Amino acid sequence: MGERTLTEQLRFDGRVAIVTGGGGGLGRSYARLLAARGAHVVVNDIDRKDGGGLTPAGAVAAEIAARGGSAVAHDGSIAEPSAGPAVVGTALEAFGRVDIVVNNAGIVRDRTFGKMSDEEVAEVLDVHLHGTIGLTRAAWGVMRERRYGRVVMTTSVAGLWGNLGQANYSAAKAGLVGLGRTLAIEGARFGIQVNLISPGAATSMTAAMLPEDLHARMSPERVAPMVAYLCHESCPLTGEILFAAAGRYARNLIIETAGYENDEATVEDIAAHLPDILDTTSWTVPAQAVQLPPR
Ligand SMILES: NC(=O)c1ccc[n+]([C@@H]2O[C@H](COP(=O)([O-])OP(=O)(O)OC[C@H]3O[C@@H](n4cnc5c(N)ncnc54)[C@H](O)[C@@H]3O)[C@@H](O)[C@H]2O)c1
């Protein structure tokens, strides 16, 4: 955790990280990378036994331990209201602190909007949005006390740009952008930095939709370095949305165009000046909604 030079490996020795949905896909690769760099990892995933009698989180914790790393499992749905405090409790009991929270657990229930059931909406919002809120809130007080925290939330191209058949998922993923940006503002005073990852990888969630020849290029291991960087103490970013997929790493921005100004604008003025309103020659990225004194 001390000074480092550019040639030194970015490490997490002494840090305690929680990774939800860490029993498979992207979460597993995040948990493995953080553990390989010295973090103690709490791997959360649903309580389901595989053929070998292990839960998904238990299997990844065992895999980490077999490589000389430090990990414990928390088995249970992050969508349960009691899950956030329970996962944080597991981290405190096993390792005495929480420095890093990677909100990654996720599901899809794809259907076109007209046919989507209330249950399909609720299930998706519960895991992504309420799961992330519940865990981050449970960890918030602990991180605030120590004046240190790194939180990553998982958005998606579907939430940022929209995607056919994913109204429930897009709503949850875009909701996380608002949540993350507000928590970045609120966390700044406490040394807590909050960023979003928009990942792309061939996993059990997506592999069936991706051509086979893309699977190797779209490995979760190509997303993990970006997430690990966002979790590192040297990372200066907060409130950012970073894209990582297939070996490409980029920044996503929500911009506001310079626009058209008229204090007495009529409907017809709006129609006439639509090109000025939409023009992207000049734009800004607002740092936050309004500048209010902190409460
Ligand atoms: N794979 C992609 O291209 C892609 C793109 C955009 C966003 N994402 C997001 O990345 C995250 C990881 O997805 P993935 O592709 O690795 O999918 P995945 O299905 O391979 O892994 C998701 C993991 O979350 C676990 N999980 C599901 N519900 C849970 C719950 N209620 N509580 C705890 N764990 C739960 C699953 O058991 C699984 O291990 C998700 O939030 C997903 O929406 C993935």
PDBQT file of the ligand as one rigid body, heavy atoms in Angstrom, charges set to zero:
ROOT
HETATM    1  N1  LIG A 301     -20.952 -10.567 -20.574  1.00  0.00    +0.000 N 
HETATM    2  C1  LIG A 301     -21.185  -9.375 -21.131  1.00  0.00    +0.000 C 
HETATM    3  O1  LIG A 301     -20.877  -9.129 -22.328  1.00  0.00    +0.000 OA
HETATM    4  C2  LIG A 301     -21.812  -8.278 -20.323  1.00  0.00    +0.000 A 
HETATM    5  C3  LIG A 301     -22.131  -7.087 -20.969  1.00  0.00    +0.000 A 
HETATM    6  C4  LIG A 301     -22.663  -6.042 -20.232  1.00  0.00    +0.000 A 
HETATM    7  C5  LIG A 301     -22.860  -6.204 -18.868  1.00  0.00    +0.000 A 
HETATM    8  N2  LIG A 301     -22.566  -7.392 -18.278  1.00  0.00    +0.000 N 
HETATM    9  C6  LIG A 301     -22.791  -7.508 -16.836  1.00  0.00    +0.000 C 
HETATM   10  O2  LIG A 301     -21.642  -8.051 -16.217  1.00  0.00    +0.000 OA
HETATM   11  C7  LIG A 301     -22.023  -8.752 -15.036  1.00  0.00    +0.000 C 
HETATM   12  C8  LIG A 301     -21.471 -10.154 -15.057  1.00  0.00    +0.000 C 
HETATM   13  O3  LIG A 301     -22.089 -10.857 -16.110  1.00  0.00    +0.000 OA
HETATM   14  P1  LIG A 301     -21.446 -12.162 -16.791  1.00  0.00    +0.000 P 
HETATM   15  O4  LIG A 301     -21.431 -11.898 -18.240  1.00  0.00    +0.000 OA
HETATM   16  O5  LIG A 301     -20.227 -12.559 -16.091  1.00  0.00    +0.000 OA
HETATM   17  O6  LIG A 301     -22.633 -13.204 -16.532  1.00  0.00    +0.000 OA
HETATM   18  P2  LIG A 301     -22.609 -14.670 -15.904  1.00  0.00    +0.000 P 
HETATM   19  O7  LIG A 301     -24.011 -15.168 -16.013  1.00  0.00    +0.000 OA
HETATM   20  O8  LIG A 301     -21.528 -15.484 -16.497  1.00  0.00    +0.000 OA
HETATM   21  O9  LIG A 301     -22.221 -14.406 -14.391  1.00  0.00    +0.000 OA
HETATM   22  C9  LIG A 301     -23.090 -13.765 -13.507  1.00  0.00    +0.000 C 
HETATM   23  C10 LIG A 301     -22.854 -14.348 -12.139  1.00  0.00    +0.000 C 
HETATM   24  O10 LIG A 301     -23.756 -13.685 -11.246  1.00  0.00    +0.000 OA
HETATM   25  C11 LIG A 301     -24.359 -14.669 -10.445  1.00  0.00    +0.000 C 
HETATM   26  N3  LIG A 301     -25.651 -14.199  -9.961  1.00  0.00    +0.000 N 
HETATM   27  C12 LIG A 301     -26.812 -14.078 -10.647  1.00  0.00    +0.000 A 
HETATM   28  N4  LIG A 301     -27.775 -13.644  -9.837  1.00  0.00    +0.000 NA
HETATM   29  C13 LIG A 301     -27.220 -13.480  -8.616  1.00  0.00    +0.000 A 
HETATM   30  C14 LIG A 301     -27.714 -13.055  -7.374  1.00  0.00    +0.000 A 
HETATM   31  N5  LIG A 301     -28.993 -12.725  -7.217  1.00  0.00    +0.000 N 
HETATM   32  N6  LIG A 301     -26.872 -12.996  -6.323  1.00  0.00    +0.000 NA
HETATM   33  C15 LIG A 301     -25.560 -13.332  -6.447  1.00  0.00    +0.000 A 
HETATM   34  N7  LIG A 301     -25.037 -13.757  -7.622  1.00  0.00    +0.000 NA
HETATM   35  C16 LIG A 301     -25.858 -13.821  -8.684  1.00  0.00    +0.000 A 
HETATM   36  C17 LIG A 301     -24.485 -15.881 -11.342  1.00  0.00    +0.000 C 
HETATM   37  O11 LIG A 301     -24.707 -17.081 -10.590  1.00  0.00    +0.000 OA
HETATM   38  C18 LIG A 301     -23.183 -15.846 -12.089  1.00  0.00    +0.000 C 
HETATM   39  O12 LIG A 301     -22.155 -16.543 -11.421  1.00  0.00    +0.000 OA
HETATM   40  C19 LIG A 301     -23.550  -8.680 -14.982  1.00  0.00    +0.000 C 
HETATM   41  O13 LIG A 301     -23.946  -7.596 -14.171  1.00  0.00    +0.000 OA
HETATM   42  C20 LIG A 301     -23.918  -8.404 -16.417  1.00  0.00    +0.000 C 
HETATM   43  O14 LIG A 301     -25.186  -7.792 -16.522  1.00  0.00    +0.000 OA
HETATM   44  C21 LIG A 301     -22.043  -8.435 -18.958  1.00  0.00    +0.000 A 
ENDROOT
TORSDOF 0
